[in-house]
Amino acid sequence: MKKIYGLMVLILLNISAAGLYGQFYFYEDFDFTRKIVIGLVAALIVLWLDSRVIRVLSRKIKKGMPEKKMKRALSRLKRKKHLTNFLITILCMLLAAGNYYYYRTNQMLEAVTFAMEPTEMNGYIYVMKNSPLYSLETDTALFIGFDQEERSTLYSLISAQMEKKYNITAYYDYTPEFISPRNDVYQHLKNGTVDAIVIGDEALEDLKKTYPQFEQDTRLLGSLTAKTGVNSLPVDVQNESFNVLIMGVDIREGEGDIYSRTRTDTLMVASFNPLTMKACLISIPRDSYVEFADGTGEKDKITHAGTQGVGCTIETVEALLDIDINYYAKFNFQALVSLVDALDGIEVDVQYSFTEQDSVDTAEAIALNEGLQILDGEEALAYARHRKTQNDHVRNASQQQILKAILSKLASLKTVTRIDDILNVMKGNMTTNLSRNELLSLVGLIPKLGSLQMTTTVIAGVDLEEYVPRYDQVLWITELDDEAIDDAHNMIEEIMQKSVSHTYP
């Protein structure tokens, strides 16, 4: 019975140690290596405590046992207990680490696969009941108020709709006033600081609750609805080919977040066949002058499609290349610095020497020479966005180099020790319509990345100045080459057709 009690003490000791170590893994902000070292030290402490318990247990052995037999029995007992408890402690450490990374990975996936946009977004135009305005189409310069909280989500999308419906352009036909806090939006309208306000569903609901007289004192001048949803064409990502639209945006601190609708600085179509491990990466120049899939039939720089939502960008690319986009992945360009640093640098064959500003816009802070070298985060960002001495087509090729280098580094076993840092970077800096299970399936393909065969290209075009009716001014645009567009389409089809069939209900 005493031996059973002693064994229970040992079990409780190790469970307590595992619990404390698990809490340490969850809440202490140390890197992977330091956590392992501290864990091993904790294991040694537990073993020492176990030995003290064993010593107490050894005293319970019957004193009538012969001395030699007693020593042998004690020796065997100590060896077995030491080995057993060491293995139990290591197992507890591994379980704690596994649970921690399972928790962290799920936390990241929840953030990354967050439903970025509703199916549609509404904007409501209100004026005071006695206002002389009955339309925004007027010769008078207007001041229109917007909720500051909705600047990164509602403004760019709804202002584009206002332009189409009322033929008015921000800062030309009207001046937008961004008002904070939200309750002051109504006060500005009431005091005559602005002629009208444009608010979304959430702001409208809040104002109605705060000011019961809101609907009696104001008049709804009109409403606007913009499609923002993304039509997904899911596939079995481990057995079928698929296309991913990769969008890189340059959102600085205070300008919004990864869910904001903003211009796309980088636009690539990645086609991948998981059965043959072949892929192609096609870059579309940001100034490509194309017809938008917004129902207007007008042409604009493809970078501006992002201001009308991810859905508009996807449908515009689908129409341009005559393909179906299965998924999208949107990255904050500034996060590139942290990701590359988390990977301890990437190897890139820099194609030209240059100087560039850093991520905080310090002029000529980064200077790189031509040649194969290891780039840190700031250097990788500088190479990815430099175009002062190069054209946009060369910059697209540089961005492809960076992406391929990152994929290559992710396939390295050394990446395991940096999972914590990588997860921290991805959370809040990436969003996608890939589901949690689809992402986990793709993670399972990481060991095969070493055998990935990837071809890359940038759709060729001519840079020129041209009058753009949408803005009534002359802008630099890229007129894409029709033959280059066809070549890109054929490259994608070559990847896509080598796939097994799969039927979804």
N, C-alpha and C positions, 0 to 999 in steps of 0.2 A: 504493500500500500504506500509506503514511504517513497519507493522508487517511482510509483505512478504520480504522486504529488510532485516529486522532483522533475519528472518529465513535463508535467503541466506547467511548472515554473519556466522551464526552458522554452516551451512553445509560446507562452505568453510574452516572454522576453523578446523572442524573435518577431512575433506579430507586432508588438509595440514598436520595435526598431523599424520594421518595414513600413508601418503606418507613418511614423515620424519622417522617414526618408521619402515616402510618397508625398507628404505635405511639402517637404523641402523642394522636391522636384517641381511641384505645381506652382509654388509661390516665390521662390528665390530666383532672381534674375541673374543667374550665372551662366557662363557658356558651357557647352557640352563636356569638354575635357575637365573643367574644374568640378562639375557635378560628379563625374566618375571618380575623381581622386578623393573627394570628400566622402563619397559613398564607400570606397575601399577602406578609408580610415575608420568610418563608422562600423564597417564589418569587423575590423580588427578589435575595436572596442567591445562589440557584442561577443566576439570569441573569448576575449579576456573575462568578461562577466560570466560567460558560460562555464569557463574553467573554474571560476570561484564556486559556482553552483555544483559542479561535478565534485569539487573537493569536499563540499558539505555532504554530498550524497555518499562519497567514499567512506565517510566516518560511520555510516549506518551499517556497513558490512559487518557481519557477525565477527566478534573478536575471537571466537574459537577457531577460525580458519587458519591453517598453517601460514606462516609469514611469506614463504616463497609463492605459494598459490595465491595469497592475497595480493602480492605485488603484481603478479602476472594478470590477475583479474582487473586490478586497478589500471594497469597499463593498457589493456585491451579496451576497457571502458573509456579511458581518456581519448584514445585514438579514434574510436568509433564516434564518440560524442563530438570531438573536434571536427572530424570530417563531415559528419551529418549536419552539424550546425553551420559550418562554413558553406556547405552546398545550399542549405536552406536560406541563409542570409543572402548569398549571391542570387538565388532564385527570386527572393523577395525584391532585391534591387532591380532585377530585370523586369519583373512584373510591374513595379512602380514606374520604371522608365517607359515601359510599353504603354501603360495606362496614361501616362503624361502625354506622350506623343500622339496617342489615339485621340485624347481630349483636344490637344492643340491643333491637330490636323482637322478634326471635325469643326472646331471653332473657325479655322481659316476657310474651310469649304463652305460653311454657312454664310460667311461674309462674302466670299467670292461669287457664290451662286445665288446671291440675293436677287430677287426679282427687281431689276433695275428700274423698269418703267411700267406704268399701267398701260392698258390697251389704248387709251386715249386720254388727252389732257384738255380740260376746259378753262377758258378765260372769260371773265364777265366784265363788261364795260359799263361803269356806273357814272352818272352825273347827278347833280342836285336836281330836285324835282322842278325848280324854277329856272333851270339852265336854258339858255337859248339854243344850245347844241342839240341837234336831232340826227346828226351824222358826223363822223370823223372826217369825211371828205369836205373840207372847207379851205378857203384861201387864208384863213387866219392861222398864224403859228400857235400851236397848242402846247400846253404843259400837261403831260399825262403822268400820273403817279403809279408806281409799282411798289409792291411789298419787297423790302430788301431781302427778306428771308426766301422769297421766291425768285430771286435774281438768277441763281444758278440752275433752276429747274424750269420755271415757267417763262421767264422773259424772252429768251432767245427763240423759243419755239412759237410762242404766241405773237411776238413782234413780227415774225416772218408771215404768220397768218394775217396779221393786220395789214401788212404790205400788199398781200395778194387781194384781200377783200376790199380795202379802202384806198389802195394805191398811195399809201403814205409810208415814208421811210424815217426811221429814227435819226435824230440829229439834223435832219433836213426839213421834214415837214412838221415834226413835233420833237419836243425835248422830253426825254424820259427822266423822271425824278424818282430816285430810289429812297423810300421812306422807312425809317426804323424809329421806335418799335412799331409793330404791326397796327396797334390801336390808333397810331397817329395818321395812318392812311386815310381814315375817315375824317379826322380832324382837319387835315390839309385840304380835303375836298370841301368840307363845310366852311372853312375859312377863306376859300377862294385861292389858295396857294397853287392849286392845280385845277385844270378845267375838267378833268375826268380821271378816273382810276381804273386800272385793269388788275383784277385779282383772280386767284384760282379758287377751287372748291374749299380747301382748308381755310384760307384767309376769309372767304365769304362767311363760312360757318362761324368762325371766331368773332367777326365783326357783328354778326347778328346776335350772338350771345352777349357781347359786351355792350352793344347799343341796341336796345329793344326797338328804338324808333328808326333804325337804319332804313328799313324798307319803306317806311312812311315818308321819310325825308329825301329819299333818292329815287332815281328813275333808271331802269335798266335800258341802256342805249343799244346794246347788242351783245351777242355771245359768240365765241369762237371755239371750235373744236379741232384739235390736231391729233392725228394718229401717231402714236409713239411706240406701239407694240412691235414685237419681232416675230415673224412667222417662222417657227423652227421646223426643220425636216430631220428628225432624229434618226440615227442609224446605230447599228451594232458596232461600236468604235473599235472593237478588237478583231472584227471579221469583215468589215465593209470600209470601202474608201469614203472619204468625206472631205468637204471644204470648210476651212475656218477663215473668217475675215478677221485679221489682226489690225487693231486700231491703236495707235500711239497718240496720246494727247499730252500737251505741255501745260499742265495746270499748276500754277504757283500757289504758294500759301496765301490764303485770303481771296483767291479767285474762284473757289468752289471745291468740289471733290470729284472722285472718279465717276460719280453718277451724274455730274453736270453735263449739259449739252453744250459742246464746244467744238471748235474746229479740230480736225484730225491732222496732226503733223506727219504721221506715218500711216500708210495704208498698204497692207499686204494681203494677198490671198495665199494661204498655205493649203496645198492638196496633199493628202496623206493616204497611203495604202498600207494597212497594218499587216497584210499577208506577205507582201513582197518587201516591206520596209523601204519603199521608195516614196519620195516626196518631191514636190516642186514648190518654190517660193517666188511669187510674182509681186513685184512692187509697182504700185500705181502712183505716178508723180502727184504731189499734193495740189499742184496748179492745173491738173488736167481739166480741160474745158469740155464738159459733158452735159447731157440733158438729165436733169434731176427727175427722179421718180416721185414727184410730189403733185402730179396732176396738172401742172402749169404748162408743161412743154417747153419751159425756158431752160437755157443753158447757164452754167455757172461753174466756178472752180469746185472740184470734187471735195476739197477740204471744208467747204462751207456746208456740205450736206450734214455734217455732224451737229450743226446748230439746230437742225430740225429733228434730231433724234437718231438713235442707232438704226431704227427701221428704215428711215430714208436713205441712209448710207448703204445699208445692205441691198435694198432694192435697186439703188442706182448702180452699184457694182454688178449685180446680177444682170441688169439690162445691158451694161457696157460689155461684159464678157460672155453673155449668153450662157450662164451657168446657174446652178442652184447653190446657195450658201446654206450649209447645214448648221453651223455654229458661228459665234463671234467671241472674241476675247479682246477686251479693252484694257489698256495699260496706261498708267500715268508715266510719262516719259521721265519725269524727275526721279521716279523710284528706281530707274536704271542704276543710279549711283549706288544706292544701298544694296541692290541685288548683286551687282558685280563685286562689291566689297564683301558681301556675305559669302561669295564663292571664292574669296581670296584672290581675285583677279582673273582675267581671261587672256588667252593667247590670241593675238590678232596680227595679221600681216598688214600693217598700215601702208596704204598705197601712195601717200604723198605727205610731205612735210607741211606743217601749218601751225598757227597759233589761234586760240579760241578762248572765249570767256568761260568761266566756270559756272556752276549751278546757281550761284548767287550773283551772277552777271558782273563779276570782276573782270575787266578787260584784259585780254592777253594773259590770263592766269595759267592757261594750259599751253604747252609747247611740245609738239611731238615731231619726231623725225621719221622718215620713211623706213620701213623694214619690219621684220618679225619681232614682236616684243610682248611683254605682259602688261596689260593695261589695268589700272585701278578704276574705281567707279567714275571719278571725275573725268579721267582721260577717255573712258569709253563713251561717256555722254558727249564730250566735246567732239569726238570723232563721228558720233552718230548724227550730230546736228550741224556740223560745219558745212557751210556752202558759200562762204564769202569768196574763196579763191576757186571754188568748184561749182558746177551747176547742180541742179536738184537731182538729176539722174545719177550723178556720181555719189551724192549723199545717200540715195536709196540703196546703192550697192554697198556702201559702208554700213548702213543699218542692217543689211542682210548678213554681212560679215559678223557683226556684233551678235545677232540672234543665233547664228550657227555656232559661234564660240561659246555662248551661254548653254546651248543644248549639249554641246560636247562636254562642257564642264559638269553639267548635271548628271551625265552618264558615269562620271568618275565615282569610285567607292569613297573617296575622301569627302564627298558631299554629305555623307551620313553624319559626320561630326558637326555639320553646319545647318542641320535641318531647322533648328530653332530660329536662327537668323533669317533663313529663307522664308519660313512661314510668317515671321513678323513683317517682312517686306511685302509679301503678297497680300496680306490682309489689309484692306483699305486702299490698295493701290492697283487692284485688278478686279474686273467683273466679267462674267461670262454667262451664256445661257446653257452651257454644258451642265448636266445634272451632277449631283454628288456621286452617284454610281458610275457615271461616264468618266468623270475625272479620276476616280479610283481605278477604273479599268485602264485609263491611259497611263497612270502611275505604274501600273504593272508592266508596261512596255518599256520603262526607262532602261532596264538592263540590256535591251536590244538596240538602244540608240547608237551604240558603237558600230553597228552594221548598217546604219541608215545611209541610204544613197539619196543625196539631195541635189537637185539642179535649181539654179536661181537665174532670174532675169528681171530686168527693169523694162517696162513697156516704153518703147522709144517714142519720141515726139519732138516737136520744134517749139522753142520758146519765142514768143513774140508779143508785141503790144497790140491789143485789140479793144475796140469799143464793146462794152458789156451793157446791153440794154437794161438788165436787172438793176444796175447801179447808176445807169446813165453817165458812165465815165469810162476812160481808157485804162485798162489794167494789164499787167503782165500775166499771160496765160500760157498753158502748154497745149498745143494742138497735137493730139496723139496720132500716130501713124496707123492707118487702117490695117496694113499688113502685120504690124507688130501686135495689134489687138487680136487678129486671127491666130497668130503664132501662140499667143498666151492661151487662148481658148483651146487650141489643139494640145498644148502641153498639159493642161488640166485634164482634158478628156482622156489622154493617154494614161494618166494615173488612175482616173475614176473607173475606166472600163475593165480594169483587171481586178474585179471584185466579185465575191460570191453574192448571190441574191439573198435577200432577206425581206420577209413580208411583215408589216406591222398592221395590227388590227385597226 
